[in-house]
Amino acid sequence: MSDKPTFVSRDMMIADEGYVQWMADIKQRFRQSQVKAAVRVNTAMLEFYWRVGRDLVALRAEERWGAGVVKQFALDMRQAFPDETGFSDTNVKYMKRWYLFYYERVIKGQRPVDQIGHQAGDELVVIIRQQVADQIEECEKGQRLVDQLEMPELFGRVPWGQHIDIISRCATLDEALFYVQQVVDGGWSRPKLNANIDKHLYQSQGAAVTNFEHTLPAPQSQLAKEILKDPYHFGFLSMSEEYEEKDLEDALVSNVTRFLMELGKGFSYVGRQMELQMPGGQTFFPDLLFYHIPQHRYVVIELKVVKYIPEFAGKLNFYVTAVDELLRGEGDNPTVGLIICKSTDKTVVEWSLRDINKPLGVSSYQLEQVVERTVRELELKKENSRK
């Protein structure tokens, strides 16, 4: 059989537009099938890991066969399946830790399963609740649930390395489920997951001080609060040692893609210093305007490079009113306003928002300052050093 490459004759090439479109569709479907196949493989592996961990817990393996049982199990599996990876002593220990993390928090419970917070991700909470609730009734108040708790389907869409980091770095069920949901929704890589854990994203999400409870209907107030956080991390900016509000605004707009990532999922950039013209002709210009697509609402952001003072709320209250009157459409929910300051005093913020009639929130930001000097400044420094 010849090893020479085979060349396709030009006579065999089909230039018909319908064929080209069909081939493009076939290629896209094949790529999708590859992704689905990878997900199925990952899910099958994780289900196996989950059940190994569950067996080690349910059988009380170390009490029954001694402290070396995990090491022996790992060795036996490597000998039986020498071409397979994943059976190191450490990895088998993680299988047990993974199952035990959720078993202890869901069954023994830091709090009842039906009280898991909204931030953890509704879909995942519902899955776990449905899997657990019926079993508890059938298993004598959960005494045998240890060997029946199945892996939530959504876990199969998270790579094993991310699962290890989540159970190693999260303290509560809510926090772990929050990051599981974020990995699934955002396709987070392992470095991105750890970077967001380092930034305490879970703790900061929904942590902004707001008056939403008094200015938005009950179903909306919590949802709106969850799209804000405190603090915001602007470490992706390079700012001079001394900067003004315009400098911060310029830098954020120049890095709007990274700013949108920091704001969170669902935000769309509308504009900067957009003109809001009153019926009488007077105009006003809020710093930044965004639209939150899932919640169908405008979000007005005012930037302040100083500590929060109550006067800021009055100005933003007006801007939110103006956006509601001039831009808000029939299907839009009420506009919310957010002041992002260098620092805040919680009591001052709470008191200043108490009698405001529009939904406002206040957060702080963190910035890694980089001192930038012009060429002339460096030259002057050299000249002074010579004198």
Contacts in CASP RR format, 6 or more apart in sequence:
PFRMAT RR
TARGET T0000
AUTHOR 0000-0000-0000
METHOD contacts of the structure
MODEL  1
MSDKPTFVSRDMMIADEGYVQWMADIKQRFRQSQVKAAVRVNTAMLEFYW
RVGRDLVALRAEERWGAGVVKQFALDMRQAFPDETGFSDTNVKYMKRWYL
FYYERVIKGQRPVDQIGHQAGDELVVIIRQQVADQIEECEKGQRLVDQLE
MPELFGRVPWGQHIDIISRCATLDEALFYVQQVVDGGWSRPKLNANIDKH
LYQSQGAAVTNFEHTLPAPQSQLAKEILKDPYHFGFLSMSEEYEEKDLED
ALVSNVTRFLMELGKGFSYVGRQMELQMPGGQTFFPDLLFYHIPQHRYVV
IELKVVKYIPEFAGKLNFYVTAVDELLRGEGDNPTVGLIICKSTDKTVVE
WSLRDINKPLGVSSYQLEQVVERTVRELELKKENSRK
14 20 0 8 1.000
39 156 0 8 1.000
39 157 0 8 1.000
42 156 0 8 1.000
42 157 0 8 1.000
42 159 0 8 1.000
42 160 0 8 1.000
43 153 0 8 1.000
43 156 0 8 1.000
43 157 0 8 1.000
45 160 0 8 1.000
46 151 0 8 1.000
46 155 0 8 1.000
46 156 0 8 1.000
46 158 0 8 1.000
46 160 0 8 1.000
46 163 0 8 1.000
47 151 0 8 1.000
47 156 0 8 1.000
49 95 0 8 1.000
49 98 0 8 1.000
49 160 0 8 1.000
50 95 0 8 1.000
50 98 0 8 1.000
50 99 0 8 1.000
50 150 0 8 1.000
50 151 0 8 1.000
50 155 0 8 1.000
51 151 0 8 1.000
52 92 0 8 1.000
52 95 0 8 1.000
52 96 0 8 1.000
53 95 0 8 1.000
53 96 0 8 1.000
53 98 0 8 1.000
53 99 0 8 1.000
53 100 0 8 1.000
54 99 0 8 1.000
54 103 0 8 1.000
54 146 0 8 1.000
54 147 0 8 1.000
54 149 0 8 1.000
55 61 0 8 1.000
55 147 0 8 1.000
56 62 0 8 1.000
56 69 0 8 1.000
56 70 0 8 1.000
56 73 0 8 1.000
56 95 0 8 1.000
56 96 0 8 1.000
56 99 0 8 1.000
57 96 0 8 1.000
57 99 0 8 1.000
57 100 0 8 1.000
57 103 0 8 1.000
57 146 0 8 1.000
57 147 0 8 1.000
58 146 0 8 1.000
58 147 0 8 1.000
61 69 0 8 1.000
61 70 0 8 1.000
61 73 0 8 1.000
62 68 0 8 1.000
62 69 0 8 1.000
62 70 0 8 1.000
65 72 0 8 1.000
70 89 0 8 1.000
70 92 0 8 1.000
70 93 0 8 1.000
70 96 0 8 1.000
71 89 0 8 1.000
73 92 0 8 1.000
74 87 0 8 1.000
74 88 0 8 1.000
74 89 0 8 1.000
74 91 0 8 1.000
74 92 0 8 1.000
77 84 0 8 1.000
77 87 0 8 1.000
77 92 0 8 1.000
78 84 0 8 1.000
78 87 0 8 1.000
81 87 0 8 1.000
94 164 0 8 1.000
94 167 0 8 1.000
97 167 0 8 1.000
97 168 0 8 1.000
98 163 0 8 1.000
98 164 0 8 1.000
98 167 0 8 1.000
99 149 0 8 1.000
101 167 0 8 1.000
101 176 0 8 1.000
102 149 0 8 1.000
102 173 0 8 1.000
102 176 0 8 1.000
103 146 0 8 1.000
103 149 0 8 1.000
105 172 0 8 1.000
105 173 0 8 1.000
105 176 0 8 1.000
106 113 0 8 1.000
106 128 0 8 1.000
106 132 0 8 1.000
106 149 0 8 1.000
106 173 0 8 1.000
107 132 0 8 1.000
107 136 0 8 1.000
107 142 0 8 1.000
107 145 0 8 1.000
107 146 0 8 1.000
107 149 0 8 1.000
109 173 0 8 1.000
110 172 0 8 1.000
110 173 0 8 1.000
113 128 0 8 1.000
113 129 0 8 1.000
113 132 0 8 1.000
113 133 0 8 1.000
114 129 0 8 1.000
114 133 0 8 1.000
116 125 0 8 1.000
116 128 0 8 1.000
116 129 0 8 1.000
116 173 0 8 1.000
116 174 0 8 1.000
116 177 0 8 1.000
117 125 0 8 1.000
117 174 0 8 1.000
118 222 0 8 1.000
118 226 0 8 1.000
119 174 0 8 1.000
119 178 0 8 1.000
119 202 0 8 1.000
119 205 0 8 1.000
119 206 0 8 1.000
119 226 0 8 1.000
120 173 0 8 1.000
120 174 0 8 1.000
120 175 0 8 1.000
120 177 0 8 1.000
120 178 0 8 1.000
120 181 0 8 1.000
121 177 0 8 1.000
121 178 0 8 1.000
121 181 0 8 1.000
123 154 0 8 1.000
123 181 0 8 1.000
124 152 0 8 1.000
124 154 0 8 1.000
124 177 0 8 1.000
124 180 0 8 1.000
124 181 0 8 1.000
125 177 0 8 1.000
127 152 0 8 1.000
127 153 0 8 1.000
127 154 0 8 1.000
128 152 0 8 1.000
128 177 0 8 1.000
131 149 0 8 1.000
131 150 0 8 1.000
131 152 0 8 1.000
132 145 0 8 1.000
132 149 0 8 1.000
135 142 0 8 1.000
135 145 0 8 1.000
135 148 0 8 1.000
135 149 0 8 1.000
136 142 0 8 1.000
136 145 0 8 1.000
139 145 0 8 1.000
139 148 0 8 1.000
154 180 0 8 1.000
154 181 0 8 1.000
154 184 0 8 1.000
155 163 0 8 1.000
155 180 0 8 1.000
157 183 0 8 1.000
157 184 0 8 1.000
158 166 0 8 1.000
158 180 0 8 1.000
158 183 0 8 1.000
158 184 0 8 1.000
159 183 0 8 1.000
159 190 0 8 1.000
161 190 0 8 1.000
162 179 0 8 1.000
162 183 0 8 1.000
162 188 0 8 1.000
162 190 0 8 1.000
162 193 0 8 1.000
163 180 0 8 1.000
165 190 0 8 1.000
165 193 0 8 1.000
165 194 0 8 1.000
165 197 0 8 1.000
166 176 0 8 1.000
166 179 0 8 1.000
166 180 0 8 1.000
166 183 0 8 1.000
166 193 0 8 1.000
167 176 0 8 1.000
169 194 0 8 1.000
169 197 0 8 1.000
170 176 0 8 1.000
170 179 0 8 1.000
170 197 0 8 1.000
170 202 0 8 1.000
174 202 0 8 1.000
175 202 0 8 1.000
178 202 0 8 1.000
178 205 0 8 1.000
179 193 0 8 1.000
179 196 0 8 1.000
179 197 0 8 1.000
179 202 0 8 1.000
182 188 0 8 1.000
182 193 0 8 1.000
182 196 0 8 1.000
182 201 0 8 1.000
183 193 0 8 1.000
185 265 0 8 1.000
186 265 0 8 1.000
188 196 0 8 1.000
199 233 0 8 1.000
201 229 0 8 1.000
204 229 0 8 1.000
204 230 0 8 1.000
204 231 0 8 1.000
205 226 0 8 1.000
205 229 0 8 1.000
206 225 0 8 1.000
206 226 0 8 1.000
206 227 0 8 1.000
206 228 0 8 1.000
206 229 0 8 1.000
206 230 0 8 1.000
207 228 0 8 1.000
207 229 0 8 1.000
207 230 0 8 1.000
207 363 0 8 1.000
208 225 0 8 1.000
208 228 0 8 1.000
208 229 0 8 1.000
208 230 0 8 1.000
208 338 0 8 1.000
208 361 0 8 1.000
208 362 0 8 1.000
208 363 0 8 1.000
209 230 0 8 1.000
209 344 0 8 1.000
209 346 0 8 1.000
209 349 0 8 1.000
209 350 0 8 1.000
209 353 0 8 1.000
209 361 0 8 1.000
209 362 0 8 1.000
209 363 0 8 1.000
210 224 0 8 1.000
210 225 0 8 1.000
210 228 0 8 1.000
210 353 0 8 1.000
210 359 0 8 1.000
210 360 0 8 1.000
210 361 0 8 1.000
210 362 0 8 1.000
211 353 0 8 1.000
211 354 0 8 1.000
211 356 0 8 1.000
211 359 0 8 1.000
211 360 0 8 1.000
211 361 0 8 1.000
212 220 0 8 1.000
212 221 0 8 1.000
212 222 0 8 1.000
212 224 0 8 1.000
212 225 0 8 1.000
212 336 0 8 1.000
212 359 0 8 1.000
212 361 0 8 1.000
213 221 0 8 1.000
214 354 0 8 1.000
215 221 0 8 1.000
215 334 0 8 1.000
215 356 0 8 1.000
215 357 0 8 1.000
215 358 0 8 1.000
215 359 0 8 1.000
215 360 0 8 1.000
216 224 0 8 1.000
216 334 0 8 1.000
216 336 0 8 1.000
216 359 0 8 1.000
220 295 0 8 1.000
220 333 0 8 1.000
220 334 0 8 1.000
221 359 0 8 1.000
223 295 0 8 1.000
224 295 0 8 1.000
224 297 0 8 1.000
224 336 0 8 1.000
224 359 0 8 1.000
227 264 0 8 1.000
227 266 0 8 1.000
227 267 0 8 1.000
227 292 0 8 1.000
227 295 0 8 1.000
227 299 0 8 1.000
228 336 0 8 1.000
228 338 0 8 1.000
228 361 0 8 1.000
228 363 0 8 1.000
229 363 0 8 1.000
230 344 0 8 1.000
230 362 0 8 1.000
230 363 0 8 1.000
230 364 0 8 1.000
231 363 0 8 1.000
231 364 0 8 1.000
231 365 0 8 1.000
231 366 0 8 1.000
232 262 0 8 1.000
232 263 0 8 1.000
232 340 0 8 1.000
232 363 0 8 1.000
232 364 0 8 1.000
232 365 0 8 1.000
232 366 0 8 1.000
233 262 0 8 1.000
233 365 0 8 1.000
233 366 0 8 1.000
234 248 0 8 1.000
234 251 0 8 1.000
234 252 0 8 1.000
234 262 0 8 1.000
234 365 0 8 1.000
234 366 0 8 1.000
234 367 0 8 1.000
234 368 0 8 1.000
235 366 0 8 1.000
235 367 0 8 1.000
235 368 0 8 1.000
236 255 0 8 1.000
236 258 0 8 1.000
236 262 0 8 1.000
237 248 0 8 1.000
237 251 0 8 1.000
237 252 0 8 1.000
237 255 0 8 1.000
237 367 0 8 1.000
237 368 0 8 1.000
238 251 0 8 1.000
238 370 0 8 1.000
238 372 0 8 1.000
239 247 0 8 1.000
239 248 0 8 1.000
239 251 0 8 1.000
239 367 0 8 1.000
239 369 0 8 1.000
239 370 0 8 1.000
239 372 0 8 1.000
240 247 0 8 1.000
240 369 0 8 1.000
240 370 0 8 1.000
240 371 0 8 1.000
240 372 0 8 1.000
241 369 0 8 1.000
241 371 0 8 1.000
243 305 0 8 1.000
244 305 0 8 1.000
245 287 0 8 1.000
245 303 0 8 1.000
245 304 0 8 1.000
245 305 0 8 1.000
248 303 0 8 1.000
248 305 0 8 1.000
249 272 0 8 1.000
249 287 0 8 1.000
249 288 0 8 1.000
249 303 0 8 1.000
252 259 0 8 1.000
252 288 0 8 1.000
252 303 0 8 1.000
253 259 0 8 1.000
253 272 0 8 1.000
253 288 0 8 1.000
256 269 0 8 1.000
259 269 0 8 1.000
260 267 0 8 1.000
260 268 0 8 1.000
260 269 0 8 1.000
263 290 0 8 1.000
265 294 0 8 1.000
266 292 0 8 1.000
266 293 0 8 1.000
266 294 0 8 1.000
267 290 0 8 1.000
267 291 0 8 1.000
267 292 0 8 1.000
267 293 0 8 1.000
267 299 0 8 1.000
268 290 0 8 1.000
268 291 0 8 1.000
268 292 0 8 1.000
268 293 0 8 1.000
269 288 0 8 1.000
269 290 0 8 1.000
270 289 0 8 1.000
270 290 0 8 1.000
270 291 0 8 1.000
270 298 0 8 1.000
271 288 0 8 1.000
271 289 0 8 1.000
271 290 0 8 1.000
272 287 0 8 1.000
272 288 0 8 1.000
272 289 0 8 1.000
273 285 0 8 1.000
273 286 0 8 1.000
273 287 0 8 1.000
274 285 0 8 1.000
274 286 0 8 1.000
274 289 0 8 1.000
275 283 0 8 1.000
275 284 0 8 1.000
275 285 0 8 1.000
276 283 0 8 1.000
276 284 0 8 1.000
276 285 0 8 1.000
276 286 0 8 1.000
276 319 0 8 1.000
276 322 0 8 1.000
276 323 0 8 1.000
276 326 0 8 1.000
277 283 0 8 1.000
277 326 0 8 1.000
278 284 0 8 1.000
278 322 0 8 1.000
284 318 0 8 1.000
284 319 0 8 1.000
284 322 0 8 1.000
286 300 0 8 1.000
286 301 0 8 1.000
286 302 0 8 1.000
286 316 0 8 1.000
286 319 0 8 1.000
286 322 0 8 1.000
286 323 0 8 1.000
287 301 0 8 1.000
287 302 0 8 1.000
287 303 0 8 1.000
288 300 0 8 1.000
288 301 0 8 1.000
288 302 0 8 1.000
288 303 0 8 1.000
289 298 0 8 1.000
289 299 0 8 1.000
289 300 0 8 1.000
289 301 0 8 1.000
289 323 0 8 1.000
290 298 0 8 1.000
290 299 0 8 1.000
290 300 0 8 1.000
290 301 0 8 1.000
291 297 0 8 1.000
291 298 0 8 1.000
291 299 0 8 1.000
292 298 0 8 1.000
292 299 0 8 1.000
295 333 0 8 1.000
296 331 0 8 1.000
296 332 0 8 1.000
296 333 0 8 1.000
297 332 0 8 1.000
297 333 0 8 1.000
297 334 0 8 1.000
297 335 0 8 1.000
297 336 0 8 1.000
298 323 0 8 1.000
298 324 0 8 1.000
298 327 0 8 1.000
298 328 0 8 1.000
298 332 0 8 1.000
298 335 0 8 1.000
298 336 0 8 1.000
299 335 0 8 1.000
299 336 0 8 1.000
299 337 0 8 1.000
299 338 0 8 1.000
300 316 0 8 1.000
300 319 0 8 1.000
300 320 0 8 1.000
300 323 0 8 1.000
300 335 0 8 1.000
300 336 0 8 1.000
300 337 0 8 1.000
300 338 0 8 1.000
301 337 0 8 1.000
301 338 0 8 1.000
301 339 0 8 1.000
301 340 0 8 1.000
302 312 0 8 1.000
302 315 0 8 1.000
302 316 0 8 1.000
302 319 0 8 1.000
302 337 0 8 1.000
302 338 0 8 1.000
302 339 0 8 1.000
302 340 0 8 1.000
303 340 0 8 1.000
304 312 0 8 1.000
304 339 0 8 1.000
304 340 0 8 1.000
304 341 0 8 1.000
304 342 0 8 1.000
305 341 0 8 1.000
305 342 0 8 1.000
306 341 0 8 1.000
306 342 0 8 1.000
307 341 0 8 1.000
307 342 0 8 1.000
307 343 0 8 1.000
307 344 0 8 1.000
307 345 0 8 1.000
308 339 0 8 1.000
308 341 0 8 1.000
308 343 0 8 1.000
308 344 0 8 1.000
308 345 0 8 1.000
308 348 0 8 1.000
308 349 0 8 1.000
308 362 0 8 1.000
309 348 0 8 1.000
310 348 0 8 1.000
310 351 0 8 1.000
310 352 0 8 1.000
312 339 0 8 1.000
312 341 0 8 1.000
312 362 0 8 1.000
313 339 0 8 1.000
313 352 0 8 1.000
313 353 0 8 1.000
313 356 0 8 1.000
313 360 0 8 1.000
313 362 0 8 1.000
314 356 0 8 1.000
316 337 0 8 1.000
316 338 0 8 1.000
316 339 0 8 1.000
316 358 0 8 1.000
316 360 0 8 1.000
317 356 0 8 1.000
317 357 0 8 1.000
317 358 0 8 1.000
317 360 0 8 1.000
319 337 0 8 1.000
320 335 0 8 1.000
320 336 0 8 1.000
320 337 0 8 1.000
320 358 0 8 1.000
320 359 0 8 1.000
320 360 0 8 1.000
321 358 0 8 1.000
323 335 0 8 1.000
324 334 0 8 1.000
324 335 0 8 1.000
324 358 0 8 1.000
327 335 0 8 1.000
328 334 0 8 1.000
328 335 0 8 1.000
334 358 0 8 1.000
334 359 0 8 1.000
335 358 0 8 1.000
335 359 0 8 1.000
336 358 0 8 1.000
336 359 0 8 1.000
336 360 0 8 1.000
336 361 0 8 1.000
337 358 0 8 1.000
337 359 0 8 1.000
337 360 0 8 1.000
337 361 0 8 1.000
338 360 0 8 1.000
338 361 0 8 1.000
338 362 0 8 1.000
338 363 0 8 1.000
339 360 0 8 1.000
339 361 0 8 1.000
339 362 0 8 1.000
339 363 0 8 1.000
340 363 0 8 1.000
340 364 0 8 1.000
340 365 0 8 1.000
341 362 0 8 1.000
341 363 0 8 1.000
341 364 0 8 1.000
341 365 0 8 1.000
342 364 0 8 1.000
342 365 0 8 1.000
343 364 0 8 1.000
344 362 0 8 1.000
344 363 0 8 1.000
344 364 0 8 1.000
349 361 0 8 1.000
349 362 0 8 1.000
353 360 0 8 1.000
353 361 0 8 1.000
353 362 0 8 1.000
373 381 0 8 1.000
END
